[in-house]
């Protein structure tokens, strides 16, 4: 599974970072970074929750 970010839509609200800080990070310039683009199986539930919680629907998870 691989995380994708639509950076044209993302507002770096940091909701994802709050739910999965080991996977997502928003830096001091309000740029989102995916720390684990292919999260391990034990993180997938938190990642899915973060994706569903994104206020701009800028995140998605894909089989790759």
N, C-alpha and C positions, 0 to 999 in steps of 0.2 A: 504494500500500500504506500502511496506517495501523496504528500500534501501539495496542493497547488494554491497559489495566492493570486487573485486578480488585483494587482497593484493599482490599476486604474480606479478600482472601487474602494479599496482598503483605505480607511481613515485612521488607522493605527490607534483605535480606541483602547487597546490592550485588554479587552475582555478575554481573548484567547490566552494571553500571557497569564492572566489571573487564574485561569482554570488549568493550564498546563505550562507552568513556567520552565520546565525542563525541555519543552519543545518549541515554544514561541518566546520571542523577546522583542520588546519595543525599546529602541535606544533613545537617547536624550534629544535626538533630532526628529523624533516621531516616525522612525522608519521601522517597519516590521521585519524581523529576521526569523526564519525557520531554522532552529538549531538542529532539529532532527527531521529532515525532509522525508525520511522513510522510518517512521517511528516503530519501535519494537512492539511486539504483540501486547505486552503488559501495559503499554501506554495508549492503546487504541481506544479504549472506552473514554478516557479523558480527552483525547484528541477529537473524537466524534462529538462529545459534549461541547467542546470549544467551537467546533465548526458550526454546530447547530445554534450556538449562542452568539455568533458573530452578528452584530447589528446591521452590517452592510451586506451580509451573505457573500463575503469576498473569499472565503476559504472553501476548499473542497478536498475530498480524499478519493484517490483513484487507484485501481489495480494497475500495476506496472510490472 
